[in-house]
Amino acid sequence: MKGNRYIRQTSLKDFGSDGQQKLKNSRVLVVGIGGLGIPVLQYLNAMGVGTLGMVEQDIVDISNIQRQVMYSESDIGKSKLEVAHEKLVVQNSETCFKIYDTFLTRDNALDIIAGYDLVVDASDNFPTRYLINDTCVILNIPFIYGALHGFEGQISVFNFDSGPTYRCLFPKMPSNKEVPNCNDNGVLGVIPGIVGNLQALEAVKVITGIGEVMSGMLLLFNGLNQSYQKIKLKLNPSNLNITQLQESYETPGCSSLAAITVEDLQQLIDTKTSLQIIDVRTLEEFVTSHLPKTKNIPLDELEVRGHEMDFNQPVYFLCQSGARSQIAQEQMQLEFPETEFISILGGINTYMTVCS
């Protein structure tokens, strides 16, 4: 290590030279060099992670630049992998970079991920997340999960120390119609930076052993009111029994989980006298603004307040952007399979744009 490069870290009592050496000895794979992958790579590189792997085959588009801040106008049309590699080498010449000019697929996932201690999921689609999860379970490698949805973000650490996996949160892959990615649904430019930095922090904690790793917990960030929620996740032991990859990781054309648009919701509100809408946002969010005929049960209180719902009629889950409502739907559908649970696509954000 050159001089005092990492002195601000090694001087920390709970980090020290031992923590720095663990970073140097570590091998971290980052899948995706977009809004999440860029801050992850920049900070892990700056902090002294010894080997960084990068998986990407996309090119820079002008629509990327508002959130993928490593790229500039002069990079439009160039390979993201090449541009990122060039700039990261300049940032820290001591790092060993492994570059994979490909998308992660069923055919290459096991070979690529096998060489790493940790995977950071910076992808933007469900098939890749399930592929990363299953590969990491097979290889017994933890991975840092991050996801974006409008003004919100999610972070967790899966497959760590016999903790929950991604399939414990989302057992079955939803369709693109249920939860669109940020290319379809939009994302505020700064949100990926916040979530990506939190992913980088979790990666450092996993590598060095400092602090409490976000395993068994899902952290929800809402940028509109700067709020954080932690939701406990339970391990389904059967999800640790994956021994081979699935034949396909294509997004299903339809899902067993029901969802409706805000237009359909408005029609129900206008025509039905009895409608069970559960708003799973925080009480503070609900008080600020909410739809008529709705009841507030925050997501992290569903387990203890579930008795407040009528399971003999359909339950419509609503949140700010649609992300939390799908989590609520997944959790309740597993616990009460005979009840019809419906997630409202786009949440309050879309409702206010389309129906107000």
Residue, then its C-alpha position, 0 to 999 in steps of 0.5 A: m500500500k502506498g504511504n498513508r493512502y488508507i490512514r483514515q480507515t486504519s486509524l479507526k479503532d474497530f477497523g485498523s490494519d487488520g480490516q484494511q488487510k481483509l479488504k486487500n485480500s478480498r475478491v468482490l464481483v459487481v454485476g452491472i455497472g449502472g446506477l447502483g454498480i458505479p457507486v459500489l465500484q468507486y467506493l470499494n475501489a477507493m477503499g482498497v478492495g484487492t480484486l474487483g470483478m465487473v460484469e457488463q455488456d451494455i453501452v452508455d446512453i444519454s438517458n443513463i447519465q442522470r444517475q450513472v455519474m461515472y459516465s459523461e457525454s463524451d462516453i455516449g455509445k462506448s462500452k460501459l465496461e471499458v469506460a468504467h475500467e479505464k476510470l477505476v484504474v486511474q482512481n486506484s492503480e493497486t486494484c486488480f480488475k477482472i472484466y467480463d464483457t458479457f451479461l450474466t447468464r445461466d451458462n456463465a454464472l457458475d464459472i464467473i461467480a466461483g472465483y469470488d468471496l462476495v457478489v454485489d447485485a447491481s442489476d436492474n431485472f428480476p431474472t438476473r437477481y434470481l440467477i445470482n441468488d441460485t448461483c450464490v446458494i450453490l456456491n455458498i457465497p453471500f451477495i448484497y442486494g439492492a433495488l430501485h423503485g421510483f423514489e425508493g430503494q431496498i437493500s439486504v444481504f442474502n445467503f450470509d451465515s445461513g441467513p435468508t436468501y432472495r427467494c425467502l423474500f420473493p419466492k417466485m419471479p414476478s412478471n415485468k408488468e407487476v414491478p417494472n424496472c427503472n428503465d420503464n418506471g423511472v428513478l430519481g437520479v440521486i436514489p441509486g447513489i444512496v442505495g449503491n453506497l449502502q450496498a458498498l457499506e454492507a460489502v465492507k461489513v461482510i468482508t471485514g466483520i465490523g458492525e452488524v450485517m443486514s442479513g435477515m433484514l430488508l432495509l427500505f429507503n424512501g427518498l421523499n421523506q428521508s425515512y428508513q424501515k427495517i423489515k425482518l425476513k425469515l429463512n425458508p430452509s428449503n431455499l438453501n437446498i438449491t443444487q443446480l440452476q434452473e433450465s431458464y431464468e426468463t421472466p414469466g409472461c404472467s404471475s400467480l400473484a394478482a396486480i391492478t393498475v391505479e385506473d382500475l383501482q379508481q374504478l373500484i373506489d367509485t363503484k364499490t361500497s365495500l373495498q379493503i385497501i391496506d396502505v402499507r406505508t409508514l404512519e407518517e406517510f399515511v397521515t401526510s396523504h392517503l386515498p379514501k377507503t384505505k386503512n394503514i397497516p405499515l409493512d413492518e407491522l403486518e405480522v402482528r396486525g394481520h388480524e385487522m384484515d378481513f381474509n374473507q374478501p380480497v385485500y388490496f395492498l397500496c404503498q408509495s411506488g408499488a415496491r412495498s405493496q408487492i412485498a406485503q402481497e408475497q408475505m401474506q399470500l404465503e401465510f394465507p393462501e386462500t385469500e386473494f391479495i392484490s398489489i396496486l401497481g405504481g402506488i400513490n405516486t402513479y395514482m396522483t399522476v394519473c387519477s388526480 
